[in-house]
Every structure is written in C-alpha cells, then in structure tokens.
Amino acid sequence: MALADKYTLKNLKTDFPTDDACLEAVFESLHTKDCSCGGTYSKISGRKQYQCSLCRFQIAPTAGTIFHKSDTPLTYWFHAIFLFSNAKSGISAKELERQIGVTYKTAWRMLKLIREALHQKPRLGEPDPEPLGGDVEMDETYFGGRAKAGRNNENLSAAMKKKSVIIGAVERGGTIRAEVSPTAKAKRIGSFLKRNVRPEGTRLFTDESNRYDRTASGYDRHTVNHGRKEYVRGEAHVNTMEAFWSHVKRSIDGTHKHVSRRHLQAYVDGFVFHRNNRHSDTRRFAALLGTLLASRPLGIRPYWRLPYQA
C-alpha cells in the first residue's frame, strides 16, 4: 500500500484536531455556508450550531446524524470512526473503551450506530445498488450454535437449526454482498441471487448443492464438488467466498468472542465494508465518514437534502 493510501493517527489529529474542526467537517459535508436569504452561516461560540448573518436562522449540523444529542466529544467520535475503519478484523466495545477512555455503554452504542449505518439495503427513495456481474462466486455458510450433532450425527438436524445462515456472493476483482438469512432453503438463496447478481453475461460459480438447480436457471453456472474433495477445476471455484467466511469467523472468535443472531447482520456488514474498501486506508476512512453522515438513526428525520459525497 502506497504511503498516500495510508491513514494514521497522525493524519487524524492533523485533519480533525478539535471538536470545532470536526463540527466544521460535518457542516460542510451536509450544508453550504451560503444561506438562501443572501447571508452566510458562521459558528455560534460555545454551541454546536451555526447561524445565518442576516435571517438569523440556525442549523445544528449533528442533528439527524449518529452524533445527534450525544454528549461525547466529536474528537472521540472521529477517533472511534478511525479505529473502526482501520480494524479489519473488527474492534470490540471493550477495546474502544480502553482506547478513547469512555464507558463501556458509550463505546458499545458508538460501535452499534456505526455498524447500523453500513447496512447494505438502500433507504426509501434510493436506487438499488448495481448487481454483481462478470465472474461471480456464491456460497452460504453456517455460523454459531452451541448444540452438538452427536457421535453419529443423530442430533445433526437440531444442531443445524441453532446455527445462523449467511448467504454471500462476490464478484472476482470487485465487491462482495452478504446477508443473514432465516434458512438456507432454495427459495431464500434464489431471492438473494436475483437481487444481487445479474444473469446477463455472468458466470456463476457455486458448489454442487442442489438448491441452485432451479434457482440458478438462466445463469451460466459452473460447479465444484466439495463432497468429492474437489475445490478447484480450471476457473471453477468458490475459494474467494470461502476465504471471506474464514476471515469473518476467525475475527469474531478472536475479537468479539460471541455475537448474537440479532446483531449478526450488523457485524457482517462491517466486514463487508472493510473488504470492499480494502485498497486504501484514506479512502476507506472517507467512505465510512461519508456513509455515517448520509445515514441517520431510526426515528430521526433530517432536514437537509444534500447527501455527503466521499
């Protein structure tokens, strides 16, 4: 990675040294200094608000963002965003608590809001993301669960029901999509496939699972037979997807120890974000900050109309 692509703590402190600098960045990302009345906005001393020089209209830049009504200094927030951006194997709330000196509850809430903003589904009124194409690998994995199948797999069915299912697809040389699913049935796999992978001009690589026999009709499908220990045959393999699953599971085991099914999608979204923005620390931090400013916590309606462009 080139030096220009790296983003270190030194860069963070240079770009955002104070709370006012952070607030200025938030304001410039969401608003313009020119008011419609002809005046200009300037910060009100001692407050997190800007006021027009003519009509005296006031704007609170943090309203409607993840910083909304937060007493935590913005420099702490930006430090947390920096740590999350650079933690490719994840960062736990306890680690964030130790790093920036906040309470565990505050650290947990900060990370929760960051992960929720990374959810892949578009908001109301936004277009669906461009589907994957070209050479696409698709696979599903099972995560978690404490039940054991038994010596002769007599309890295998009950053990599998306690696990969470994650379906994913990756475009070779491109981006990845992953979604927690209630089941691994063909209907769910087919729904994910049609929403995320276009059939025209796409080579679809999967394993020999019969769940794809009908759902992948219309796709140029190529398979490998894992049951016969076949993992690569020419260009046919799902090793890119398998490597992602391996990274997610080992990162959660090593960093978070335990993740409930309720919050699993948010954690998966975090790993997807890091994988899709893996080439540059600087661009990843800018993309994360832009995503956080463009999103909003549930129940909060923003009054701006200009989304942040990273």
C-alpha positions as CSV (number, residue, x, y, z in Angstrom):
1,M,0.0,0.0,0.0
2,A,1.4,3.4,-1.0
3,L,2.1,6.0,1.6
4,A,-0.7,8.2,0.2
5,D,-3.2,5.4,0.8
6,K,-2.4,5.1,4.5
7,Y,-4.3,6.9,7.1
8,T,-2.7,7.0,10.6
9,L,-3.5,8.6,13.9
10,K,-1.1,11.4,13.0
11,N,-3.2,12.2,9.9
12,L,-6.4,12.1,12.0
13,K,-5.1,14.6,14.6
14,T,-3.9,16.9,11.7
15,D,-7.2,16.8,9.9
16,F,-9.5,16.9,13.0
17,P,-7.5,18.4,15.9
18,T,-10.5,19.9,17.8
19,D,-14.2,19.5,18.3
20,D,-14.7,22.7,16.2
21,A,-12.8,21.2,13.3
22,C,-14.9,18.0,13.5
23,L,-18.1,20.1,13.6
24,E,-16.9,22.2,10.6
25,A,-16.3,19.0,8.6
26,V,-19.9,17.7,9.5
27,F,-21.4,21.1,8.5
28,E,-19.5,21.4,5.2
29,S,-20.5,17.8,4.3
30,L,-24.2,18.4,4.8
31,H,-24.8,22.1,4.2
32,T,-23.5,25.2,2.5
33,K,-22.2,28.3,4.1
34,D,-24.4,30.4,1.8
35,C,-28.0,31.0,3.1
36,S,-30.9,31.4,0.6
37,C,-31.5,34.9,2.1
38,G,-28.1,36.1,0.9
39,G,-26.3,35.8,4.3
40,T,-23.6,33.4,5.4
41,Y,-23.5,30.9,8.2
42,S,-20.9,31.0,10.9
43,K,-20.5,29.0,14.1
44,I,-22.0,30.3,17.3
45,S,-19.4,30.4,20.0
46,G,-19.7,27.8,22.7
47,R,-22.5,25.9,20.9
48,K,-22.8,23.2,18.2
49,Q,-24.8,25.4,16.0
50,Y,-24.3,27.7,13.0
51,Q,-26.3,31.0,12.5
52,C,-27.1,33.0,9.3
53,S,-25.7,36.5,9.4
54,L,-28.9,38.0,8.0
55,C,-32.0,36.0,8.8
56,R,-30.5,34.5,12.0
57,F,-31.7,31.0,11.1
58,Q,-29.8,28.4,13.0
59,I,-28.6,25.0,11.9
60,A,-27.3,22.2,14.2
61,P,-25.0,20.1,11.9
62,T,-25.2,17.0,14.1
63,A,-29.0,16.8,14.1
64,G,-30.1,13.7,12.4
65,T,-26.7,12.1,12.3
66,I,-25.2,9.4,14.6
67,F,-23.8,12.3,16.7
68,H,-27.4,13.6,17.4
69,K,-27.8,14.6,21.1
70,S,-24.5,12.9,22.0
71,D,-22.5,14.4,24.9
72,T,-19.4,12.5,23.8
73,P,-16.9,15.0,22.2
74,L,-16.7,14.8,18.4
75,T,-13.0,14.2,18.6
76,Y,-13.8,11.0,20.5
77,W,-16.4,10.1,17.8
78,F,-13.9,10.7,15.0
79,H,-11.2,8.7,16.8
80,A,-13.7,5.8,17.2
81,I,-14.5,6.0,13.4
82,F,-10.8,5.9,12.7
83,L,-10.3,2.9,14.8
84,F,-13.3,1.1,13.3
85,S,-12.0,2.0,9.8
86,N,-8.5,0.5,10.4
87,A,-9.7,-2.6,12.4
88,K,-10.0,-5.1,9.5
89,S,-10.6,-7.9,12.0
90,G,-13.1,-5.9,14.0
91,I,-12.9,-3.9,17.2
92,S,-14.8,-4.7,20.4
93,A,-16.6,-2.3,22.6
94,K,-14.1,-3.1,25.5
95,E,-11.2,-2.3,23.3
96,L,-12.8,1.0,22.2
97,E,-13.5,1.8,25.8
98,R,-9.8,1.4,26.6
99,Q,-8.6,3.3,23.6
100,I,-10.6,6.5,23.9
101,G,-11.5,6.5,27.6
102,V,-15.3,6.3,27.6
103,T,-17.6,4.0,29.4
104,Y,-18.4,0.5,28.1
105,K,-22.0,1.6,27.4
106,T,-20.9,4.6,25.4
107,A,-18.4,2.5,23.4
108,W,-21.0,-0.2,22.6
109,R,-23.5,2.5,21.5
110,M,-20.9,4.2,19.2
111,L,-20.0,0.9,17.5
112,K,-23.6,-0.1,17.2
113,L,-24.5,3.1,15.4
114,I,-21.5,2.8,13.1
115,R,-22.4,-0.7,12.1
116,E,-26.0,0.0,11.6
117,A,-25.1,2.8,9.2
118,L,-23.3,0.3,7.0
119,H,-26.4,-1.8,6.3
120,Q,-26.5,-2.6,2.6
121,K,-30.2,-2.1,1.9
122,P,-31.0,1.2,0.3
123,R,-33.2,3.7,2.1
124,L,-36.6,4.7,0.9
125,G,-36.3,6.6,-2.3
126,E,-32.8,5.5,-3.1
127,P,-32.0,3.2,-6.1
128,D,-31.0,-0.4,-5.6
129,P,-27.2,-1.0,-5.8
130,E,-25.8,-2.2,-9.1
131,P,-25.9,-6.0,-9.2
132,L,-22.8,-8.1,-9.4
133,G,-21.7,-9.4,-12.8
134,G,-18.8,-11.0,-14.7
135,D,-17.3,-13.9,-12.8
136,V,-19.3,-14.3,-9.5
137,E,-18.9,-16.8,-6.7
138,M,-21.8,-17.6,-4.5
139,D,-21.9,-19.7,-1.3
140,E,-23.6,-19.9,2.0
141,T,-22.2,-20.7,5.5
142,Y,-23.5,-21.7,8.9
143,F,-22.4,-19.6,11.9
144,G,-22.5,-20.2,15.7
145,G,-24.8,-22.5,17.6
146,R,-23.9,-24.4,20.7
147,A,-25.6,-27.7,20.1
148,K,-23.6,-30.8,19.1
149,A,-24.6,-33.3,16.4
150,G,-23.6,-36.3,18.4
151,R,-21.2,-39.1,17.7
152,N,-23.1,-40.5,14.7
153,N,-24.8,-37.2,13.8
154,E,-28.1,-38.3,15.4
155,N,-28.7,-34.7,16.5
156,L,-27.5,-33.1,13.3
157,S,-30.8,-31.6,12.3
158,A,-31.4,-29.9,15.7
159,A,-27.8,-28.7,15.9
160,M,-28.1,-27.0,12.4
161,K,-31.3,-25.3,13.4
162,K,-29.4,-23.4,16.1
163,K,-26.9,-22.0,13.7
164,S,-27.3,-18.8,11.7
165,V,-27.2,-18.9,7.9
166,I,-25.3,-16.3,5.9
167,I,-25.5,-16.1,2.1
168,G,-22.9,-14.3,0.1
169,A,-21.7,-13.5,-3.4
170,V,-18.5,-11.9,-4.6
171,E,-17.5,-10.5,-8.0
172,R,-14.0,-11.6,-8.7
173,G,-11.9,-8.4,-8.6
174,G,-15.0,-6.5,-7.4
175,T,-17.3,-6.2,-4.4
176,I,-18.9,-8.6,-2.1
177,R,-22.5,-8.9,-0.7
178,A,-23.5,-10.9,2.3
179,E,-26.9,-11.3,4.1
180,V,-28.0,-13.2,7.2
181,S,-30.9,-15.5,6.1
182,P,-33.5,-17.3,8.2
183,T,-32.8,-20.5,6.3
184,A,-30.6,-21.9,3.6
185,K,-33.6,-23.2,1.5
186,A,-33.6,-22.8,-2.2
187,K,-36.2,-20.0,-2.1
188,R,-34.0,-17.8,0.1
189,I,-30.9,-18.5,-2.0
190,G,-32.8,-17.7,-5.2
191,S,-34.1,-14.4,-3.8
192,F,-30.6,-13.3,-2.8
193,L,-29.3,-14.4,-6.2
194,K,-31.8,-12.5,-8.2
195,R,-31.4,-9.3,-6.1
196,N,-27.6,-9.3,-6.2
197,V,-26.4,-11.0,-9.3
198,R,-27.4,-10.2,-12.9
199,P,-27.8,-13.2,-15.2
200,E,-26.7,-11.5,-18.4
201,G,-23.0,-12.0,-19.2
202,T,-22.4,-13.6,-15.7
203,R,-20.5,-16.8,-15.0
204,L,-21.9,-18.1,-11.7
205,F,-19.5,-20.4,-9.6
206,T,-21.1,-22.5,-6.9
207,D,-20.7,-25.8,-5.2
208,E,-22.8,-28.9,-6.2
209,S,-25.7,-28.0,-3.9
210,N,-29.0,-29.0,-5.4
211,R,-30.5,-25.7,-4.0
212,Y,-29.1,-24.0,-7.1
213,D,-30.6,-26.4,-9.7
214,R,-33.7,-24.3,-10.1
215,T,-32.8,-21.0,-8.6
216,A,-29.8,-20.6,-10.8
217,S,-31.6,-21.4,-14.1
218,G,-30.8,-18.7,-16.6
219,Y,-27.3,-18.3,-15.2
220,D,-24.1,-19.7,-16.8
221,R,-23.4,-21.9,-13.8
222,H,-20.1,-23.7,-13.1
223,T,-19.7,-26.0,-10.1
224,V,-17.1,-27.8,-8.0
225,N,-17.9,-30.9,-6.0
226,H,-16.8,-30.4,-2.4
227,G,-18.3,-33.8,-1.4
228,R,-15.6,-35.4,-3.5
229,K,-12.8,-33.1,-2.2
230,E,-12.8,-31.1,-5.4
231,Y,-12.1,-27.5,-4.7
232,V,-10.7,-26.1,-7.9
233,R,-11.4,-27.2,-11.5
234,G,-9.9,-24.8,-14.0
235,E,-11.5,-21.4,-13.2
236,A,-14.3,-23.0,-11.3
237,H,-14.0,-22.5,-7.5
238,V,-15.6,-20.6,-4.6
239,N,-12.4,-20.0,-2.7
240,T,-12.7,-16.2,-2.7
241,M,-16.1,-16.6,-0.9
242,E,-14.7,-19.3,1.4
243,A,-11.8,-17.1,2.4
244,F,-14.2,-14.3,3.4
245,W,-16.2,-16.7,5.5
246,S,-13.0,-17.9,7.2
247,H,-11.9,-14.3,7.9
248,V,-15.3,-13.4,9.4
249,K,-15.5,-16.4,11.7
250,R,-11.9,-16.1,13.0
251,S,-12.2,-12.4,13.5
252,I,-15.4,-12.8,15.5
253,D,-13.9,-15.6,17.5
254,G,-10.8,-13.7,18.3
255,T,-12.1,-10.1,18.7
256,H,-15.8,-10.3,19.8
257,K,-15.9,-13.9,21.2
258,H,-19.7,-14.0,20.9
259,V,-22.2,-12.3,18.6
260,S,-26.0,-12.8,19.0
261,R,-28.1,-13.7,16.0
262,R,-30.0,-10.4,16.5
263,H,-26.8,-8.3,15.8
264,L,-25.1,-10.7,13.4
265,Q,-26.1,-8.8,10.2
266,A,-24.6,-5.6,11.5
267,Y,-21.2,-7.3,12.2
268,V,-21.3,-9.0,8.8
269,D,-22.0,-5.5,7.2
270,G,-18.8,-4.2,8.9
271,F,-16.7,-7.0,7.4
272,V,-18.2,-6.5,4.0
273,F,-17.4,-2.8,4.2
274,H,-13.8,-3.4,5.0
275,R,-13.4,-6.0,2.3
276,N,-15.0,-3.7,-0.4
277,N,-12.8,-0.8,0.7
278,R,-9.6,-2.7,1.3
279,H,-7.2,-1.0,-1.1
280,S,-6.8,2.4,0.7
281,D,-7.0,3.4,4.3
282,T,-7.6,7.0,3.4
283,R,-10.4,6.3,1.0
284,R,-11.9,3.8,3.5
285,F,-12.0,6.4,6.2
286,A,-13.6,9.0,3.9
287,A,-16.1,6.4,2.7
288,L,-17.0,5.4,6.2
289,L,-17.4,9.1,7.4
290,G,-19.5,9.8,4.3
291,T,-21.7,6.9,5.0
292,L,-22.2,7.8,8.6
293,L,-23.1,11.4,7.7
294,A,-25.5,10.3,4.9
295,S,-27.3,7.8,7.2
296,R,-29.4,8.6,10.3
297,P,-30.5,6.7,13.4
298,L,-34.0,5.3,13.4
299,G,-36.8,7.8,14.3
300,I,-34.8,10.9,13.3
301,R,-35.8,12.8,10.2
302,P,-33.1,15.1,8.8
303,Y,-34.0,18.5,7.2
304,W,-31.1,18.6,4.7
305,R,-31.3,17.3,1.2
306,L,-27.6,17.3,0.1
307,P,-26.0,13.8,0.8
308,Y,-22.4,13.7,1.7
309,Q,-20.2,12.5,-1.2
310,A,-17.0,10.8,-0.1
